[in-house]
Amino acid sequence: MGWMSNCTGYAGGWGWIGGIVMMLLWAALVAGIVWFAVTRAPTGAARPAAHARSILAERFARGEISGDEYDEMLRRLT
C-alpha cells in the first residue's frame, strides 16, 4: 500500500472537477497551437507582391532595367 493508500480515486481525489480542469487545459493547448499556426501563416497576396517589388528593386539597382522600365513595372505590380 504505502504512498498509494492516500489516493482516493482518479486525479488524486479531485473527481469530476479534476476532469473538467484537465479538459480545459487540453482545450487551451489546442487553441494555442491553432492560434500560433494561423498567425504565422503567410497572407495570400501580400507576400508575392512584396517579393516581386524586391526583385524589381534589385534589378534596377544592378542596372538591368532603366528608371522608366522600373516605374512602369512597379505601376503594374500595384
Secondary structure, DSSP 8 states (H G I E B T S, - for coil): -GGGGG--SGGGGTHHHHHHHHHHHHHHHHHHHHHHHHHHS--TTHHHHHHHHHHHHHHHHHTSS-HHHHHHHHHHH-
